[in-house]
Amino acid sequence: MRVAVLGAGSWGTTFAKVLADASSDCRVRLWARRPEVAEEINSFHRNSRYLGDTVLPANLTSSADVAEVLENAELVVLAVPAQSLRPQLAGWKPLLPAGVVVVSLMKGLEVGTDARMSEVIAQEFGLPEDRIAVVSGPNLALEIARREPTASVVACPDHDVASWIAAACTATYFRPYTSTDVVGVEIGGIVKNVIALAVGICEGRRMGDNTKASVITRGLAETTRLAVALGGKAETLAGLAGMGDLIATCSSALSRNHTAGHLLGQGLTLDQVTVRMNQTAEGIKSAQAVLDLATHLGVDMPITDNVVAVLQGAISVDDLGPRLLARDLKPEGEHSL
């Protein structure tokens, strides 16, 4: 099997490693934007910028030439920043092999269109829904790269395609489940980044575990509301792609969005946070798009609303907690999701 992975950041490189570890017969080629990254992978089997001393499998090679990486690929995996996806796809479309299946690892909404990444792929590549899949779940890249046991979800409208992809990425330490609920899986991966910013801010303000647990729980509720409004299934958000991903992202220092929120809570500006971090925190980019989509659908998302207000400087990080508690009283339960 020939697999092309486009994007040599932490998650793209890690998922390429998973595919290569899953089968020694699988030929995995990783596109790196910078030639020196491709050279390090090919010569030393490492991507030290993102994965430190992690040794990459011999059947994983890299190139800065996207045409070379895509040649004869049966499966194409996309792992680039969400906001740069569309223009890159336009350039890659002529190089796409016929009959290929495309997998999205990205967790973001496109600013300006509020489109999910699978929708952007369908629009730019002109592919039918049954040839586009998404992978999401509690996927902290460095832990997976270290072969720490992890479960995830592969979602595609065609169950057979989802099962084929799941078989290709089943390693001793990586266990994929399948789903046909692409909307629910994607929304879970998108909104959890915004909730993780809120949790990080609370932690940066030295708020306790009660506060963080409350934000995580109510964050799951508003994530579920949005997913269901878009046609997703509530039960999807109770699983790995919803609650599982949310817990991991909101709790770990390895989470980029949690880290970004923590730095904001400590008083750093957005520009200072960007300088401090060397990876993209998708929640910062996607928060406004999530709120725009919720507003359009009439979905109440108070945590997202307040995170956007913090990011835009409309309120201070000190105001976030009190604003979340100042809402009208109501019962908790199914009808108050």
C-alpha positions as CSV (number, residue, x, y, z in Angstrom):
1,M,0.0,0.0,0.0
2,R,1.2,3.5,-0.9
3,V,0.3,6.3,1.5
4,A,1.0,10.0,1.1
5,V,1.0,12.2,4.2
6,L,1.0,15.9,3.5
7,G,2.3,17.9,6.5
8,A,5.3,17.1,8.6
9,G,4.3,18.7,11.9
10,S,3.9,16.8,15.1
11,W,0.5,15.1,14.2
12,G,1.3,14.5,10.5
13,T,4.6,12.9,11.3
14,T,3.2,10.8,14.1
15,F,0.3,9.5,12.0
16,A,2.7,8.7,9.2
17,K,4.7,6.7,11.9
18,V,1.5,4.9,12.9
19,L,0.8,3.9,9.3
20,A,4.3,2.7,8.8
21,D,4.3,0.8,12.1
22,A,1.0,-0.8,11.3
23,S,2.5,-2.7,8.4
24,S,6.1,-3.1,7.2
25,D,4.7,-3.6,3.7
26,C,3.1,-0.1,3.7
27,R,5.2,2.6,1.9
28,V,4.6,5.9,3.6
29,R,5.9,9.1,2.1
30,L,5.7,12.3,4.1
31,W,5.7,15.8,2.5
32,A,7.7,18.3,4.4
33,R,7.5,22.0,3.5
34,R,11.2,22.5,4.4
35,P,13.8,20.4,2.6
36,E,16.0,20.2,5.7
37,V,13.1,18.4,7.6
38,A,12.8,15.9,4.8
39,E,16.6,15.4,4.8
40,E,16.6,14.7,8.5
41,I,13.8,12.2,8.3
42,N,15.5,10.3,5.4
43,S,19.1,10.4,6.8
44,F,18.5,10.1,10.6
45,H,14.8,8.8,10.8
46,R,13.9,11.7,13.1
47,N,11.9,14.9,13.0
48,S,13.6,16.5,16.0
49,R,11.7,19.8,15.8
50,Y,8.4,18.2,16.6
51,L,9.1,14.7,18.0
52,G,12.5,15.0,19.6
53,D,14.6,11.8,19.6
54,T,11.7,9.6,18.4
55,V,13.0,7.1,15.8
56,L,10.8,6.9,12.7
57,P,10.3,3.5,10.8
58,A,12.5,2.7,7.8
59,N,9.5,2.4,5.6
60,L,8.7,6.1,6.2
61,T,10.5,8.5,3.8
62,S,10.1,12.2,3.2
63,S,10.4,14.7,0.4
64,A,9.8,18.4,-0.1
65,D,8.5,17.6,-3.6
66,V,4.7,17.1,-3.2
67,A,4.4,15.6,-6.7
68,E,6.9,12.9,-5.7
69,V,5.0,12.2,-2.5
70,L,1.6,11.9,-4.2
71,E,2.7,9.7,-7.1
72,N,0.7,6.5,-7.2
73,A,-0.7,7.0,-3.7
74,E,-3.8,5.1,-2.8
75,L,-4.4,7.0,0.4
76,V,-3.7,10.7,1.0
77,V,-3.6,12.1,4.5
78,L,-3.8,15.8,5.0
79,A,-2.2,17.4,8.1
80,V,-1.6,21.1,7.4
81,P,-2.9,24.1,9.3
82,A,-6.7,24.5,8.7
83,Q,-6.6,28.1,7.5
84,S,-4.0,27.3,4.8
85,L,-5.7,24.2,3.5
86,R,-7.9,25.6,0.7
87,P,-5.1,27.4,-1.3
88,Q,-2.8,24.3,-0.9
89,L,-5.5,22.0,-2.2
90,A,-6.0,24.0,-5.3
91,G,-2.3,23.5,-6.2
92,W,-2.3,19.8,-5.3
93,K,-5.5,18.9,-7.2
94,P,-3.8,18.2,-10.6
95,L,-1.3,15.9,-8.8
96,L,-4.0,13.8,-7.1
97,P,-4.0,10.1,-8.3
98,A,-7.3,8.8,-9.7
99,G,-9.5,6.9,-7.3
100,V,-7.6,8.1,-4.2
101,V,-9.2,8.3,-0.7
102,V,-8.4,11.4,1.3
103,V,-8.2,11.5,5.1
104,S,-8.2,14.7,7.1
105,L,-6.3,15.0,10.4
106,M,-7.2,18.7,10.8
107,K,-9.4,20.1,13.6
108,G,-10.5,23.5,12.5
109,L,-13.2,25.6,10.8
110,E,-12.3,27.7,7.9
111,V,-12.5,31.4,8.8
112,G,-14.9,33.3,6.5
113,T,-16.8,30.2,5.3
114,D,-17.3,28.3,8.5
115,A,-16.6,25.2,6.5
116,R,-15.3,21.9,8.1
117,M,-12.2,20.5,6.6
118,S,-13.9,17.6,5.0
119,E,-16.2,20.2,3.2
120,V,-13.2,22.2,2.0
121,I,-11.6,19.0,0.7
122,A,-14.8,18.0,-1.2
123,Q,-15.1,21.5,-2.7
124,E,-11.5,21.8,-3.8
125,F,-10.8,18.2,-4.9
126,G,-14.2,17.6,-6.3
127,L,-14.4,14.2,-4.5
128,P,-17.6,12.4,-3.4
129,E,-18.3,12.1,0.3
130,D,-17.5,8.4,0.4
131,R,-13.9,9.1,-0.6
132,I,-13.3,11.6,2.3
133,A,-12.7,10.5,5.9
134,V,-11.6,12.2,9.1
135,V,-9.6,10.9,12.0
136,S,-10.1,12.3,15.5
137,G,-10.0,11.5,19.1
138,P,-7.6,11.9,22.1
139,N,-4.6,12.2,19.9
140,L,-1.8,14.0,21.6
141,A,1.0,13.4,19.1
142,L,4.0,13.0,21.3
143,E,2.3,10.3,23.5
144,I,1.4,8.3,20.4
145,A,4.8,8.8,18.9
146,R,6.2,7.2,22.1
147,R,3.9,4.2,21.5
148,E,1.6,4.9,24.5
149,P,-1.7,3.1,24.0
150,T,-4.3,5.3,22.3
151,A,-7.8,4.9,20.7
152,S,-9.2,7.1,18.0
153,V,-12.1,7.3,15.5
154,V,-12.1,7.0,11.7
155,A,-15.2,8.5,10.2
156,C,-16.5,8.2,6.7
157,P,-20.1,8.1,5.3
158,D,-19.1,4.7,3.7
159,H,-18.5,2.2,6.5
160,D,-16.4,0.0,4.3
161,V,-14.0,2.8,3.5
162,A,-13.7,3.7,7.2
163,S,-12.9,0.1,7.9
164,W,-10.3,0.0,5.2
165,I,-8.6,3.1,6.6
166,A,-8.9,1.7,10.2
167,A,-7.2,-1.5,9.1
168,A,-4.3,0.5,7.6
169,C,-3.6,2.5,10.8
170,T,-4.1,-0.3,13.4
171,A,-0.8,-0.6,15.2
172,T,0.0,-2.3,18.5
173,Y,-0.4,1.0,20.3
174,F,-3.1,2.7,18.1
175,R,-6.6,1.3,18.1
176,P,-9.1,3.0,15.7
177,Y,-12.9,2.6,15.9
178,T,-15.1,3.4,12.9
179,S,-18.1,5.8,12.5
180,T,-20.2,7.1,9.7
181,D,-20.9,10.4,11.7
182,V,-18.4,12.7,10.0
183,V,-20.1,15.8,11.3
184,G,-20.1,14.7,14.9
185,V,-16.5,13.6,14.8
186,E,-15.3,16.8,13.1
187,I,-17.2,19.1,15.4
188,G,-15.9,17.3,18.5
189,G,-12.4,17.9,17.3
190,I,-13.0,21.5,16.4
191,V,-14.8,22.9,19.4
192,K,-12.7,21.1,22.0
193,N,-9.8,23.4,21.0
194,V,-11.9,26.4,22.0
195,I,-12.9,24.8,25.3
196,A,-9.3,23.9,26.0
197,L,-8.4,27.6,25.6
198,A,-11.0,28.4,28.3
199,V,-9.7,25.7,30.6
200,G,-6.1,26.9,30.0
201,I,-7.1,30.4,30.9
202,C,-8.8,29.3,34.1
203,E,-5.6,27.3,35.0
204,G,-3.5,30.3,34.2
205,R,-5.6,32.4,36.6
206,R,-4.9,29.7,39.2
207,M,-8.5,28.5,39.4
208,G,-9.0,25.0,40.8
209,D,-10.2,21.6,39.5
210,N,-13.8,22.4,40.2
211,T,-13.7,25.3,37.8
212,K,-11.9,23.2,35.1
213,A,-14.3,20.3,35.5
214,S,-17.3,22.6,35.2
215,V,-15.9,24.2,32.0
216,I,-15.1,20.8,30.5
217,T,-18.6,19.4,31.2
218,R,-20.5,22.5,30.0
219,G,-18.1,22.7,27.1
220,L,-19.1,19.2,26.0
221,A,-22.8,20.3,26.3
222,E,-22.4,23.2,23.9
223,T,-20.2,21.1,21.5
224,T,-23.0,18.6,21.4
225,R,-25.6,21.2,20.7
226,L,-23.7,22.5,17.7
227,A,-23.0,19.0,16.4
228,V,-26.7,18.0,16.6
229,A,-27.8,21.2,14.9
230,L,-25.5,20.3,12.0
231,G,-26.9,16.8,11.7
232,G,-24.4,15.0,13.9
233,K,-25.3,12.4,16.6
234,A,-25.3,13.2,20.3
235,E,-23.8,9.8,21.1
236,T,-20.7,10.6,19.0
237,L,-19.9,13.4,21.4
238,A,-20.1,11.0,24.3
239,G,-17.3,8.9,22.8
240,L,-13.7,9.2,21.8
241,A,-14.1,12.0,19.3
242,G,-16.1,14.1,21.8
243,M,-15.5,13.5,25.5
244,G,-12.3,11.6,25.0
245,D,-10.6,14.3,22.9
246,L,-12.0,17.0,25.1
247,I,-10.6,15.5,28.3
248,A,-7.1,14.9,26.8
249,T,-6.9,18.4,25.2
250,C,-8.1,20.2,28.3
251,S,-5.9,18.3,30.7
252,S,-2.5,17.9,29.1
253,A,0.5,20.2,29.0
254,L,1.1,18.6,25.6
255,S,-2.0,20.3,24.2
256,R,-1.2,23.3,22.2
257,N,-4.6,24.9,22.9
258,H,-4.4,24.3,26.6
259,T,-0.9,25.7,26.6
260,A,-2.0,28.8,24.7
261,G,-4.9,29.4,27.1
262,H,-2.6,28.9,30.1
263,L,-0.3,31.6,28.7
264,L,-3.2,34.0,28.1
265,G,-4.4,33.4,31.6
266,Q,-1.0,34.3,32.9
267,G,-1.3,37.7,31.2
268,L,0.5,37.2,27.9
269,T,-0.9,38.9,24.8
270,L,-1.9,36.9,21.7
271,D,1.3,38.1,20.0
272,Q,3.4,37.0,22.9
273,V,1.7,33.6,22.9
274,T,2.4,33.1,19.2
275,V,6.1,33.9,19.8
276,R,6.3,31.5,22.7
277,M,4.8,28.6,20.8
278,N,6.3,27.0,17.7
279,Q,3.0,25.2,16.6
280,T,-0.4,26.4,15.6
281,A,-3.1,26.5,18.3
282,E,-6.1,25.9,16.1
283,G,-8.6,27.1,18.7
284,I,-7.3,30.7,18.4
285,K,-7.8,30.6,14.6
286,S,-11.2,28.8,14.7
287,A,-13.0,30.3,17.7
288,Q,-14.6,33.1,15.7
289,A,-15.7,30.7,13.0
290,V,-17.2,28.4,15.6
291,L,-19.1,31.3,17.1
292,D,-20.3,32.6,13.7
293,L,-21.6,29.1,12.8
294,A,-23.4,28.8,16.2
295,T,-24.9,32.2,15.8
296,H,-26.1,31.4,12.3
297,L,-27.8,28.2,13.6
298,G,-29.2,29.8,16.7
299,V,-27.1,27.6,19.0
300,D,-26.2,28.9,22.4
301,M,-22.4,28.5,23.1
302,P,-21.5,30.7,26.1
303,I,-18.0,29.4,26.7
304,T,-17.1,29.9,23.0
305,D,-18.7,33.4,23.1
306,N,-16.6,34.4,26.1
307,V,-13.3,32.9,24.7
308,V,-13.8,34.9,21.5
309,A,-14.4,38.0,23.7
310,V,-11.1,37.4,25.4
311,L,-9.2,36.8,22.1
312,Q,-10.6,40.0,20.7
313,G,-9.8,42.0,23.9
314,A,-13.4,42.8,24.6
315,I,-13.0,41.3,28.1
316,S,-10.0,40.4,30.3
317,V,-9.0,37.0,31.4
318,D,-10.2,37.9,34.9
319,D,-13.7,38.3,33.6
320,L,-14.0,34.9,32.0
321,G,-15.0,32.8,35.1
322,P,-17.5,35.3,36.5
323,R,-19.2,35.7,33.1
324,L,-19.7,32.0,32.8
325,L,-21.4,31.8,36.2
326,A,-23.7,34.9,35.6
327,R,-26.0,33.1,33.2
328,D,-29.7,32.4,33.9
329,L,-30.5,29.5,36.2
330,K,-31.9,26.4,34.5
331,P,-32.1,22.6,35.0
332,E,-29.3,20.3,33.9
333,G,-30.3,17.5,31.6
334,E,-31.1,16.4,28.1
335,H,-33.4,19.4,27.3
336,S,-30.8,21.9,28.6
337,L,-27.9,20.7,26.6
